[in-house]
Amino acid sequence: MTHGLPSAGWYQSSYCDNVNDRCLQVARGVRGVQVRDSKDTDLPSIQIAADDWTAFLDSLSTLFSR
């Protein structure tokens, strides 16, 4: 599960700095999500396992719900 991540293409948060394009982008991968730097999308992305991504998002949710 990727917490509502779109099924195609790269997703970038609306909270990103659009002036300097400082953000991470994520996309569905074969076994989880791909993460890349929005400043240089030609660089390789990294793959994060679906379970690890879900745990990361859950921890953020817990952190910010306090």
mmCIF file as Biopython writes it, N, C-alpha, C and O atoms, coordinates in Angstrom:
data_model
#
loop_
_atom_site.group_PDB
_atom_site.id
_atom_site.type_symbol
_atom_site.label_atom_id
_atom_site.label_alt_id
_atom_site.label_comp_id
_atom_site.label_asym_id
_atom_site.label_entity_id
_atom_site.label_seq_id
_atom_site.pdbx_PDB_ins_code
_atom_site.Cartn_x
_atom_site.Cartn_y
_atom_site.Cartn_z
_atom_site.occupancy
_atom_site.B_iso_or_equiv
_atom_site.auth_seq_id
_atom_site.auth_asym_id
_atom_site.pdbx_PDB_model_num
ATOM 1   N N  . MET A ? 1  ? 0.851  -1.187 0.000   1.0 0.0 1  A 1 
ATOM 2   C CA . MET A ? 1  ? 0.000  0.000  0.000   1.0 0.0 1  A 1 
ATOM 3   C C  . MET A ? 1  ? 0.892  1.244  0.000   1.0 0.0 1  A 1 
ATOM 4   O O  . MET A ? 1  ? 1.906  1.290  0.697   1.0 0.0 1  A 1 
ATOM 5   N N  . THR A ? 2  ? 0.508  2.238  -0.779  1.0 0.0 2  A 1 
ATOM 6   C CA . THR A ? 2  ? 1.331  3.434  -0.863  1.0 0.0 2  A 1 
ATOM 7   C C  . THR A ? 2  ? 0.566  4.688  -0.464  1.0 0.0 2  A 1 
ATOM 8   O O  . THR A ? 2  ? 0.868  5.779  -0.948  1.0 0.0 2  A 1 
ATOM 9   N N  . HIS A ? 3  ? -0.414 4.542  0.407   1.0 0.0 3  A 1 
ATOM 10  C CA . HIS A ? 3  ? -1.162 5.683  0.959   1.0 0.0 3  A 1 
ATOM 11  C C  . HIS A ? 3  ? -1.662 6.648  -0.107  1.0 0.0 3  A 1 
ATOM 12  O O  . HIS A ? 3  ? -1.379 7.843  -0.034  1.0 0.0 3  A 1 
ATOM 13  N N  . GLY A ? 4  ? -2.392 6.155  -1.087  1.0 0.0 4  A 1 
ATOM 14  C CA . GLY A ? 4  ? -3.037 7.018  -2.067  1.0 0.0 4  A 1 
ATOM 15  C C  . GLY A ? 4  ? -2.127 7.598  -3.126  1.0 0.0 4  A 1 
ATOM 16  O O  . GLY A ? 4  ? -2.511 8.548  -3.809  1.0 0.0 4  A 1 
ATOM 17  N N  . LEU A ? 5  ? -0.944 7.060  -3.282  1.0 0.0 5  A 1 
ATOM 18  C CA . LEU A ? 5  ? -0.023 7.550  -4.300  1.0 0.0 5  A 1 
ATOM 19  C C  . LEU A ? 5  ? -0.611 7.278  -5.681  1.0 0.0 5  A 1 
ATOM 20  O O  . LEU A ? 5  ? -1.084 6.168  -5.926  1.0 0.0 5  A 1 
ATOM 21  N N  . PRO A ? 6  ? -0.599 8.249  -6.589  1.0 0.0 6  A 1 
ATOM 22  C CA . PRO A ? 6  ? -1.150 8.020  -7.924  1.0 0.0 6  A 1 
ATOM 23  C C  . PRO A ? 6  ? -0.505 6.816  -8.600  1.0 0.0 6  A 1 
ATOM 24  O O  . PRO A ? 6  ? 0.658  6.505  -8.342  1.0 0.0 6  A 1 
ATOM 25  N N  . SER A ? 7  ? -1.255 6.142  -9.459  1.0 0.0 7  A 1 
ATOM 26  C CA . SER A ? 7  ? -0.759 4.916  -10.072 1.0 0.0 7  A 1 
ATOM 27  C C  . SER A ? 7  ? 0.238  5.163  -11.197 1.0 0.0 7  A 1 
ATOM 28  O O  . SER A ? 7  ? 0.981  4.249  -11.554 1.0 0.0 7  A 1 
ATOM 29  N N  . ALA A ? 8  ? 0.280  6.350  -11.762 1.0 0.0 8  A 1 
ATOM 30  C CA . ALA A ? 8  ? 1.216  6.628  -12.854 1.0 0.0 8  A 1 
ATOM 31  C C  . ALA A ? 8  ? 1.866  7.987  -12.642 1.0 0.0 8  A 1 
ATOM 32  O O  . ALA A ? 8  ? 1.244  8.915  -12.123 1.0 0.0 8  A 1 
ATOM 33  N N  . GLY A ? 9  ? 3.116  8.089  -13.048 1.0 0.0 9  A 1 
ATOM 34  C CA . GLY A ? 9  ? 3.820  9.354  -12.987 1.0 0.0 9  A 1 
ATOM 35  C C  . GLY A ? 9  ? 4.402  9.669  -11.621 1.0 0.0 9  A 1 
ATOM 36  O O  . GLY A ? 9  ? 4.274  8.897  -10.671 1.0 0.0 9  A 1 
ATOM 37  N N  . TRP A ? 10 ? 5.040  10.818 -11.553 1.0 0.0 10 A 1 
ATOM 38  C CA . TRP A ? 10 ? 5.695  11.280 -10.337 1.0 0.0 10 A 1 
ATOM 39  C C  . TRP A ? 10 ? 4.778  12.222 -9.591  1.0 0.0 10 A 1 
ATOM 40  O O  . TRP A ? 10 ? 4.051  13.003 -10.205 1.0 0.0 10 A 1 
ATOM 41  N N  . TYR A ? 11 ? 4.806  12.155 -8.278  1.0 0.0 11 A 1 
ATOM 42  C CA . TYR A ? 11 ? 3.983  12.992 -7.418  1.0 0.0 11 A 1 
ATOM 43  C C  . TYR A ? 11 ? 4.898  13.885 -6.590  1.0 0.0 11 A 1 
ATOM 44  O O  . TYR A ? 11 ? 5.914  13.438 -6.058  1.0 0.0 11 A 1 
ATOM 45  N N  . GLN A ? 12 ? 4.518  15.150 -6.491  1.0 0.0 12 A 1 
ATOM 46  C CA . GLN A ? 12 ? 5.271  16.110 -5.687  1.0 0.0 12 A 1 
ATOM 47  C C  . GLN A ? 12 ? 4.284  16.839 -4.794  1.0 0.0 12 A 1 
ATOM 48  O O  . GLN A ? 12 ? 3.233  17.278 -5.260  1.0 0.0 12 A 1 
ATOM 49  N N  . SER A ? 13 ? 4.605  16.970 -3.541  1.0 0.0 13 A 1 
ATOM 50  C CA . SER A ? 13 ? 3.713  17.616 -2.577  1.0 0.0 13 A 1 
ATOM 51  C C  . SER A ? 13 ? 3.428  19.063 -2.956  1.0 0.0 13 A 1 
ATOM 52  O O  . SER A ? 13 ? 4.286  19.759 -3.498  1.0 0.0 13 A 1 
ATOM 53  N N  . SER A ? 14 ? 2.216  19.499 -2.664  1.0 0.0 14 A 1 
ATOM 54  C CA . SER A ? 14 ? 1.858  20.894 -2.900  1.0 0.0 14 A 1 
ATOM 55  C C  . SER A ? 14 ? 2.561  21.833 -1.918  1.0 0.0 14 A 1 
ATOM 56  O O  . SER A ? 14 ? 2.520  23.051 -2.090  1.0 0.0 14 A 1 
ATOM 57  N N  . TYR A ? 15 ? 3.204  21.277 -0.894  1.0 0.0 15 A 1 
ATOM 58  C CA . TYR A ? 15 ? 3.944  22.081 0.086   1.0 0.0 15 A 1 
ATOM 59  C C  . TYR A ? 15 ? 5.384  22.353 -0.350  1.0 0.0 15 A 1 
ATOM 60  O O  . TYR A ? 15 ? 6.130  23.001 0.385   1.0 0.0 15 A 1 
ATOM 61  N N  . CYS A ? 16 ? 5.783  21.882 -1.504  1.0 0.0 16 A 1 
ATOM 62  C CA . CYS A ? 16 ? 7.160  22.058 -1.972  1.0 0.0 16 A 1 
ATOM 63  C C  . CYS A ? 16 ? 7.442  23.513 -2.322  1.0 0.0 16 A 1 
ATOM 64  O O  . CYS A ? 16 ? 6.532  24.302 -2.574  1.0 0.0 16 A 1 
ATOM 65  N N  . ASP A ? 17 ? 8.718  23.838 -2.330  1.0 0.0 17 A 1 
ATOM 66  C CA . ASP A ? 17 ? 9.185  25.165 -2.720  1.0 0.0 17 A 1 
ATOM 67  C C  . ASP A ? 17 ? 9.209  25.227 -4.252  1.0 0.0 17 A 1 
ATOM 68  O O  . ASP A ? 17 ? 10.201 24.852 -4.876  1.0 0.0 17 A 1 
ATOM 69  N N  . ASN A ? 18 ? 8.128  25.697 -4.844  1.0 0.0 18 A 1 
ATOM 70  C CA . ASN A ? 18 ? 8.026  25.712 -6.305  1.0 0.0 18 A 1 
ATOM 71  C C  . ASN A ? 18 ? 8.941  26.741 -6.964  1.0 0.0 18 A 1 
ATOM 72  O O  . ASN A ? 18 ? 9.209  26.647 -8.162  1.0 0.0 18 A 1 
ATOM 73  N N  . VAL A ? 19 ? 9.419  27.711 -6.207  1.0 0.0 19 A 1 
ATOM 74  C CA . VAL A ? 19 ? 10.307 28.727 -6.766  1.0 0.0 19 A 1 
ATOM 75  C C  . VAL A ? 19 ? 11.656 28.109 -7.130  1.0 0.0 19 A 1 
ATOM 76  O O  . VAL A ? 19 ? 12.160 28.315 -8.234  1.0 0.0 19 A 1 
ATOM 77  N N  . ASN A ? 20 ? 12.230 27.362 -6.214  1.0 0.0 20 A 1 
ATOM 78  C CA . ASN A ? 20 ? 13.537 26.747 -6.439  1.0 0.0 20 A 1 
ATOM 79  C C  . ASN A ? 20 ? 13.446 25.262 -6.739  1.0 0.0 20 A 1 
ATOM 80  O O  . ASN A ? 20 ? 14.472 24.595 -6.877  1.0 0.0 20 A 1 
ATOM 81  N N  . ASP A ? 21 ? 12.234 24.735 -6.843  1.0 0.0 21 A 1 
ATOM 82  C CA . ASP A ? 21 ? 11.995 23.325 -7.140  1.0 0.0 21 A 1 
ATOM 83  C C  . ASP A ? 21 ? 12.725 22.414 -6.165  1.0 0.0 21 A 1 
ATOM 84  O O  . ASP A ? 21 ? 13.325 21.417 -6.567  1.0 0.0 21 A 1 
ATOM 85  N N  . ARG A ? 22 ? 12.673 22.758 -4.880  1.0 0.0 22 A 1 
ATOM 86  C CA . ARG A ? 22 ? 13.329 21.966 -3.839  1.0 0.0 22 A 1 
ATOM 87  C C  . ARG A ? 22 ? 12.323 20.988 -3.246  1.0 0.0 22 A 1 
ATOM 88  O O  . ARG A ? 22 ? 11.520 21.346 -2.384  1.0 0.0 22 A 1 
ATOM 89  N N  . CYS A ? 23 ? 12.378 19.776 -3.710  1.0 0.0 23 A 1 
ATOM 90  C CA . CYS A ? 23 ? 11.429 18.795 -3.214  1.0 0.0 23 A 1 
ATOM 91  C C  . CYS A ? 23 ? 11.861 17.396 -3.623  1.0 0.0 23 A 1 
ATOM 92  O O  . CYS A ? 23 ? 12.680 17.210 -4.523  1.0 0.0 23 A 1 
ATOM 93  N N  . LEU A ? 24 ? 11.299 16.443 -2.950  1.0 0.0 24 A 1 
ATOM 94  C CA . LEU A ? 24 ? 11.433 15.061 -3.392  1.0 0.0 24 A 1 
ATOM 95  C C  . LEU A ? 24 ? 10.180 14.700 -4.160  1.0 0.0 24 A 1 
ATOM 96  O O  . LEU A ? 24 ? 9.090  15.192 -3.868  1.0 0.0 24 A 1 
ATOM 97  N N  . GLN A ? 25 ? 10.346 13.843 -5.133  1.0 0.0 25 A 1 
ATOM 98  C CA . GLN A ? 25 ? 9.207  13.340 -5.874  1.0 0.0 25 A 1 
ATOM 99  C C  . GLN A ? 25 ? 9.122  11.836 -5.641  1.0 0.0 25 A 1 
ATOM 100 O O  . GLN A ? 25 ? 10.142 11.166 -5.474  1.0 0.0 25 A 1 
ATOM 101 N N  . VAL A ? 26 ? 7.911  11.317 -5.631  1.0 0.0 26 A 1 
ATOM 102 C CA . VAL A ? 26 ? 7.712  9.887  -5.439  1.0 0.0 26 A 1 
ATOM 103 C C  . VAL A ? 26 ? 6.798  9.345  -6.528  1.0 0.0 26 A 1 
ATOM 104 O O  . VAL A ? 26 ? 5.952  10.062 -7.063  1.0 0.0 26 A 1 
ATOM 105 N N  . ALA A ? 27 ? 6.982  8.074  -6.845  1.0 0.0 27 A 1 
ATOM 106 C CA . ALA A ? 27 ? 6.138  7.386  -7.820  1.0 0.0 27 A 1 
ATOM 107 C C  . ALA A ? 27 ? 6.046  5.925  -7.415  1.0 0.0 27 A 1 
ATOM 108 O O  . ALA A ? 27 ? 6.936  5.397  -6.748  1.0 0.0 27 A 1 
ATOM 109 N N  . ARG A ? 28 ? 4.967  5.281  -7.822  1.0 0.0 28 A 1 
ATOM 110 C CA . ARG A ? 28 ? 4.844  3.849  -7.557  1.0 0.0 28 A 1 
ATOM 111 C C  . ARG A ? 28 ? 5.964  3.109  -8.269  1.0 0.0 28 A 1 
ATOM 112 O O  . ARG A ? 28 ? 6.271  3.386  -9.429  1.0 0.0 28 A 1 
ATOM 113 N N  . GLY A ? 29 ? 6.562  2.178  -7.569  1.0 0.0 29 A 1 
ATOM 114 C CA . GLY A ? 29 ? 7.578  1.325  -8.157  1.0 0.0 29 A 1 
ATOM 115 C C  . GLY A ? 29 ? 7.070  -0.103 -8.217  1.0 0.0 29 A 1 
ATOM 116 O O  . GLY A ? 29 ? 5.940  -0.385 -7.817  1.0 0.0 29 A 1 
ATOM 117 N N  . VAL A ? 30 ? 7.892  -0.988 -8.709  1.0 0.0 30 A 1 
ATOM 118 C CA . VAL A ? 30 ? 7.510  -2.394 -8.837  1.0 0.0 30 A 1 
ATOM 119 C C  . VAL A ? 30 ? 7.224  -3.006 -7.470  1.0 0.0 30 A 1 
ATOM 120 O O  . VAL A ? 30 ? 6.256  -3.751 -7.322  1.0 0.0 30 A 1 
ATOM 121 N N  . ARG A ? 31 ? 8.045  -2.706 -6.476  1.0 0.0 31 A 1 
ATOM 122 C CA . ARG A ? 31 ? 7.899  -3.290 -5.141  1.0 0.0 31 A 1 
ATOM 123 C C  . ARG A ? 31 ? 7.757  -2.252 -4.039  1.0 0.0 31 A 1 
ATOM 124 O O  . ARG A ? 31 ? 8.044  -2.541 -2.877  1.0 0.0 31 A 1 
ATOM 125 N N  . GLY A ? 32 ? 7.326  -1.068 -4.380  1.0 0.0 32 A 1 
ATOM 126 C CA . GLY A ? 32 ? 7.191  -0.015 -3.386  1.0 0.0 32 A 1 
ATOM 127 C C  . GLY A ? 32 ? 7.099  1.320  -4.072  1.0 0.0 32 A 1 
ATOM 128 O O  . GLY A ? 32 ? 6.283  1.502  -4.976  1.0 0.0 32 A 1 
ATOM 129 N N  . VAL A ? 33 ? 7.927  2.260  -3.655  1.0 0.0 33 A 1 
ATOM 130 C CA . VAL A ? 33 ? 7.933  3.584  -4.278  1.0 0.0 33 A 1 
ATOM 131 C C  . VAL A ? 33 ? 9.342  3.953  -4.722  1.0 0.0 33 A 1 
ATOM 132 O O  . VAL A ? 33 ? 10.334 3.492  -4.157  1.0 0.0 33 A 1 
ATOM 133 N N  . GLN A ? 34 ? 9.403  4.781  -5.730  1.0 0.0 34 A 1 
ATOM 134 C CA . GLN A ? 34 ? 10.652 5.365  -6.191  1.0 0.0 34 A 1 
ATOM 135 C C  . GLN A ? 34 ? 10.689 6.788  -5.660  1.0 0.0 34 A 1 
ATOM 136 O O  . GLN A ? 34 ? 9.664  7.469  -5.630  1.0 0.0 34 A 1 
ATOM 137 N N  . VAL A ? 35 ? 11.861 7.237  -5.242  1.0 0.0 35 A 1 
ATOM 138 C CA . VAL A ? 35 ? 12.041 8.594  -4.726  1.0 0.0 35 A 1 
ATOM 139 C C  . VAL A ? 35 ? 13.182 9.236  -5.501  1.0 0.0 35 A 1 
ATOM 140 O O  . VAL A ? 35 ? 14.226 8.619  -5.714  1.0 0.0 35 A 1 
ATOM 141 N N  . ARG A ? 36 ? 12.974 10.488 -5.925  1.0 0.0 36 A 1 
ATOM 142 C CA . ARG A ? 36 ? 14.025 11.200 -6.657  1.0 0.0 36 A 1 
ATOM 143 C C  . ARG A ? 36 ? 14.040 12.665 -6.258  1.0 0.0 36 A 1 
ATOM 144 O O  . ARG A ? 36 ? 13.092 13.172 -5.659  1.0 0.0 36 A 1 
ATOM 145 N N  . ASP A ? 37 ? 15.123 13.330 -6.596  1.0 0.0 37 A 1 
ATOM 146 C CA . ASP A ? 37 ? 15.317 14.754 -6.335  1.0 0.0 37 A 1 
ATOM 147 C C  . ASP A ? 37 ? 14.685 15.543 -7.475  1.0 0.0 37 A 1 
ATOM 148 O O  . ASP A ? 37 ? 14.995 15.304 -8.642  1.0 0.0 37 A 1 
ATOM 149 N N  . SER A ? 38 ? 13.810 16.474 -7.146  1.0 0.0 38 A 1 
ATOM 150 C CA . SER A ? 38 ? 13.127 17.252 -8.182  1.0 0.0 38 A 1 
ATOM 151 C C  . SER A ? 38 ? 14.059 18.220 -8.913  1.0 0.0 38 A 1 
ATOM 152 O O  . SER A ? 38 ? 13.748 18.665 -10.018 1.0 0.0 38 A 1 
ATOM 153 N N  . LYS A ? 39 ? 15.198 18.547 -8.302  1.0 0.0 39 A 1 
ATOM 154 C CA . LYS A ? 39 ? 16.127 19.484 -8.942  1.0 0.0 39 A 1 
ATOM 155 C C  . LYS A ? 39 ? 16.874 18.860 -10.112 1.0 0.0 39 A 1 
ATOM 156 O O  . LYS A ? 39 ? 17.291 19.565 -11.030 1.0 0.0 39 A 1 
ATOM 157 N N  . ASP A ? 40 ? 17.046 17.533 -10.085 1.0 0.0 40 A 1 
ATOM 158 C CA . ASP A ? 40 ? 17.755 16.852 -11.173 1.0 0.0 40 A 1 
ATOM 159 C C  . ASP A ? 40 ? 17.120 15.488 -11.386 1.0 0.0 40 A 1 
ATOM 160 O O  . ASP A ? 40 ? 17.587 14.478 -10.858 1.0 0.0 40 A 1 
ATOM 161 N N  . THR A ? 41 ? 16.065 15.476 -12.158 1.0 0.0 41 A 1 
ATOM 162 C CA . THR A ? 41 ? 15.297 14.243 -12.361 1.0 0.0 41 A 1 
ATOM 163 C C  . THR A ? 41 ? 16.015 13.227 -13.247 1.0 0.0 41 A 1 
ATOM 164 O O  . THR A ? 41 ? 15.531 12.109 -13.420 1.0 0.0 41 A 1 
ATOM 165 N N  . ASP A ? 42 ? 17.158 13.602 -13.808 1.0 0.0 42 A 1 
ATOM 166 C CA . ASP A ? 42 ? 17.937 12.650 -14.595 1.0 0.0 42 A 1 
ATOM 167 C C  . ASP A ? 42 ? 18.802 11.743 -13.719 1.0 0.0 42 A 1 
ATOM 168 O O  . ASP A ? 42 ? 19.276 10.703 -14.176 1.0 0.0 42 A 1 
ATOM 169 N N  . LEU A ? 43 ? 19.008 12.140 -12.457 1.0 0.0 43 A 1 
ATOM 170 C CA . LEU A ? 43 ? 19.759 11.287 -11.530 1.0 0.0 43 A 1 
ATOM 171 C C  . LEU A ? 43 ? 18.931 10.045 -11.217 1.0 0.0 43 A 1 
ATOM 172 O O  . LEU A ? 43 ? 17.704 10.080 -11.312 1.0 0.0 43 A 1 
ATOM 173 N N  . PRO A ? 44 ? 19.587 8.955  -10.846 1.0 0.0 44 A 1 
ATOM 174 C CA . PRO A ? 44 ? 18.832 7.748  -10.508 1.0 0.0 44 A 1 
ATOM 175 C C  . PRO A ? 44 ? 17.930 7.973  -9.294  1.0 0.0 44 A 1 
ATOM 176 O O  . PRO A ? 44 ? 18.258 8.741  -8.390  1.0 0.0 44 A 1 
ATOM 177 N N  . SER A ? 45 ? 16.807 7.297  -9.296  1.0 0.0 45 A 1 
ATOM 178 C CA . SER A ? 45 ? 15.916 7.330  -8.137  1.0 0.0 45 A 1 
ATOM 179 C C  . SER A ? 45 ? 16.289 6.173  -7.220  1.0 0.0 45 A 1 
ATOM 180 O O  . SER A ? 45 ? 17.029 5.270  -7.611  1.0 0.0 45 A 1 
ATOM 181 N N  . ILE A ? 46 ? 15.774 6.209  -6.007  1.0 0.0 46 A 1 
ATOM 182 C CA . ILE A ? 46 ? 15.977 5.091  -5.094  1.0 0.0 46 A 1 
ATOM 183 C C  . ILE A ? 46 ? 14.635 4.402  -4.877  1.0 0.0 46 A 1 
ATOM 184 O O  . ILE A ? 46 ? 13.583 5.040  -4.902  1.0 0.0 46 A 1 
ATOM 185 N N  . GLN A ? 47 ? 14.689 3.111  -4.667  1.0 0.0 47 A 1 
ATOM 186 C CA . GLN A ? 47 ? 13.463 2.359  -4.417  1.0 0.0 47 A 1 
ATOM 187 C C  . GLN A ? 47 ? 13.347 2.070  -2.935  1.0 0.0 47 A 1 
ATOM 188 O O  . GLN A ? 47 ? 14.310 1.654  -2.291  1.0 0.0 47 A 1 
ATOM 189 N N  . ILE A ? 48 ? 12.158 2.294  -2.401  1.0 0.0 48 A 1 
ATOM 190 C CA . ILE A ? 48 ? 11.880 2.006  -1.001  1.0 0.0 48 A 1 
ATOM 191 C C  . ILE A ? 48 ? 10.774 0.966  -0.962  1.0 0.0 48 A 1 
ATOM 192 O O  . ILE A ? 48 ? 9.732  1.132  -1.596  1.0 0.0 48 A 1 
ATOM 193 N N  . ALA A ? 49 ? 11.003 -0.099 -0.222  1.0 0.0 49 A 1 
ATOM 194 C CA . ALA A ? 49 ? 10.031 -1.183 -0.133  1.0 0.0 49 A 1 
ATOM 195 C C  . ALA A ? 49 ? 8.696  -0.663 0.378   1.0 0.0 49 A 1 
ATOM 196 O O  . ALA A ? 49 ? 8.650  0.260  1.191   1.0 0.0 49 A 1 
ATOM 197 N N  . ALA A ? 50 ? 7.619  -1.255 -0.096  1.0 0.0 50 A 1 
ATOM 198 C CA . ALA A ? 50 ? 6.268  -0.812 0.264   1.0 0.0 50 A 1 
ATOM 199 C C  . ALA A ? 50 ? 6.061  -0.799 1.774   1.0 0.0 50 A 1 
ATOM 200 O O  . ALA A ? 50 ? 5.503  0.158  2.310   1.0 0.0 50 A 1 
ATOM 201 N N  . ASP A ? 51 ? 6.498  -1.842 2.463   1.0 0.0 51 A 1 
ATOM 202 C CA . ASP A ? 51 ? 6.327  -1.891 3.922   1.0 0.0 51 A 1 
ATOM 203 C C  . ASP A ? 51 ? 7.104  -0.784 4.622   1.0 0.0 51 A 1 
ATOM 204 O O  . ASP A ? 51 ? 6.615  -0.191 5.583   1.0 0.0 51 A 1 
ATOM 205 N N  . ASP A ? 52 ? 8.312  -0.505 4.144   1.0 0.0 52 A 1 
ATOM 206 C CA . ASP A ? 52 ? 9.123  0.561  4.739   1.0 0.0 52 A 1 
ATOM 207 C C  . ASP A ? 52 ? 8.496  1.931  4.483   1.0 0.0 52 A 1 
ATOM 208 O O  . ASP A ? 52 ? 8.497  2.789  5.365   1.0 0.0 52 A 1 
ATOM 209 N N  . TRP A ? 53 ? 7.964  2.137  3.288   1.0 0.0 53 A 1 
ATOM 210 C CA . TRP A ? 53 ? 7.316  3.402  2.951   1.0 0.0 53 A 1 
ATOM 211 C C  . TRP A ? 53 ? 6.082  3.616  3.829   1.0 0.0 53 A 1 
ATOM 212 O O  . TRP A ? 53 ? 5.858  4.709  4.350   1.0 0.0 53 A 1 
ATOM 213 N N  . THR A ? 54 ? 5.295  2.566  3.982   1.0 0.0 54 A 1 
ATOM 214 C CA . THR A ? 54 ? 4.102  2.652  4.820   1.0 0.0 54 A 1 
ATOM 215 C C  . THR A ? 54 ? 4.472  2.961  6.264   1.0 0.0 54 A 1 
ATOM 216 O O  . THR A ? 54 ? 3.820  3.783  6.909   1.0 0.0 54 A 1 
ATOM 217 N N  . ALA A ? 55 ? 5.509  2.313  6.774   1.0 0.0 55 A 1 
ATOM 218 C CA . ALA A ? 55 ? 5.961  2.575  8.145   1.0 0.0 55 A 1 
ATOM 219 C C  . ALA A ? 55 ? 6.436  4.025  8.291   1.0 0.0 55 A 1 
ATOM 220 O O  . ALA A ? 55 ? 6.154  4.670  9.301   1.0 0.0 55 A 1 
ATOM 221 N N  . PHE A ? 56 ? 7.146  4.533  7.297   1.0 0.0 56 A 1 
ATOM 222 C CA . PHE A ? 56 ? 7.616  5.916  7.308   1.0 0.0 56 A 1 
ATOM 223 C C  . PHE A ? 56 ? 6.432  6.885  7.362   1.0 0.0 56 A 1 
ATOM 224 O O  . PHE A ? 56 ? 6.415  7.800  8.185   1.0 0.0 56 A 1 
ATOM 225 N N  . LEU A ? 57 ? 5.454  6.687  6.493   1.0 0.0 57 A 1 
ATOM 226 C CA . LEU A ? 57 ? 4.292  7.573  6.473   1.0 0.0 57 A 1 
ATOM 227 C C  . LEU A ? 57 ? 3.477  7.468  7.756   1.0 0.0 57 A 1 
ATOM 228 O O  . LEU A ? 57 ? 2.967  8.471  8.253   1.0 0.0 57 A 1 
ATOM 229 N N  . ASP A ? 58 ? 3.354  6.267  8.288   1.0 0.0 58 A 1 
ATOM 230 C CA . ASP A ? 58 ? 2.645  6.090  9.555   1.0 0.0 58 A 1 
ATOM 231 C C  . ASP A ? 58 ? 3.349  6.823  10.690  1.0 0.0 58 A 1 
ATOM 232 O O  . ASP A ? 58 ? 2.702  7.413  11.555  1.0 0.0 58 A 1 
ATOM 233 N N  . SER A ? 59 ? 4.687  6.781  10.681  1.0 0.0 59 A 1 
ATOM 234 C CA . SER A ? 59 ? 5.429  7.477  11.736  1.0 0.0 59 A 1 
ATOM 235 C C  . SER A ? 59 ? 5.266  8.994  11.608  1.0 0.0 59 A 1 
ATOM 236 O O  . SER A ? 59 ? 5.196  9.691  12.620  1.0 0.0 59 A 1 
ATOM 237 N N  . LEU A ? 60 ? 5.205  9.508  10.390  1.0 0.0 60 A 1 
ATOM 238 C CA . LEU A ? 60 ? 4.954  10.933 10.192  1.0 0.0 60 A 1 
ATOM 239 C C  . LEU A ? 60 ? 3.565  11.309 10.673  1.0 0.0 60 A 1 
ATOM 240 O O  . LEU A ? 60 ? 3.371  12.336 11.324  1.0 0.0 60 A 1 
ATOM 241 N N  . SER A ? 61 ? 2.618  10.473 10.346  1.0 0.0 61 A 1 
ATOM 242 C CA . SER A ? 61 ? 1.241  10.722 10.780  1.0 0.0 61 A 1 
ATOM 243 C C  . SER A ? 61 ? 1.147  10.783 12.291  1.0 0.0 61 A 1 
ATOM 244 O O  . SER A ? 61 ? 0.477  11.655 12.843  1.0 0.0 61 A 1 
ATOM 245 N N  . THR A ? 62 ? 1.821  9.850  12.965  1.0 0.0 62 A 1 
ATOM 246 C CA . THR A ? 62 ? 1.828  9.824  14.422  1.0 0.0 62 A 1 
ATOM 247 C C  . THR A ? 62 ? 2.521  11.068 14.975  1.0 0.0 62 A 1 
ATOM 248 O O  . THR A ? 62 ? 2.037  11.681 15.926  1.0 0.0 62 A 1 
ATOM 249 N N  . LEU A ? 63 ? 3.634  11.431 14.390  1.0 0.0 63 A 1 
ATOM 250 C CA . LEU A ? 63 ? 4.402  12.587 14.845  1.0 0.0 63 A 1 
ATOM 251 C C  . LEU A ? 63 ? 3.597  13.873 14.747  1.0 0.0 63 A 1 
ATOM 252 O O  . LEU A ? 63 ? 3.591  14.680 15.676  1.0 0.0 63 A 1 
ATOM 253 N N  . PHE A ? 64 ? 2.916  14.065 13.618  1.0 0.0 64 A 1 
ATOM 254 C CA . PHE A ? 64 ? 2.210  15.322 13.388  1.0 0.0 64 A 1 
ATOM 255 C C  . PHE A ? 64 ? 0.789  15.339 13.942  1.0 0.0 64 A 1 
ATOM 256 O O  . PHE A ? 64 ? 0.117  16.368 13.870  1.0 0.0 64 A 1 
ATOM 257 N N  . SER A ? 65 ? 0.328  14.241 14.482  1.0 0.0 65 A 1 
ATOM 258 C CA . SER A ? 65 ? -1.020 14.232 15.063  1.0 0.0 65 A 1 
ATOM 259 C C  . SER A ? 65 ? -0.996 14.549 16.548  1.0 0.0 65 A 1 
ATOM 260 O O  . SER A ? 65 ? -2.040 14.585 17.200  1.0 0.0 65 A 1 
ATOM 261 N N  . ARG A ? 66 ? 0.189  14.778 17.077  1.0 0.0 66 A 1 
ATOM 262 C CA . ARG A ? 66 ? 0.318  15.090 18.511  1.0 0.0 66 A 1 
ATOM 263 C C  . ARG A ? 66 ? -0.100 16.496 18.812  1.0 0.0 66 A 1 
ATOM 264 O O  . ARG A ? 66 ? -0.053 16.920 19.967  1.0 0.0 66 A 1 
#
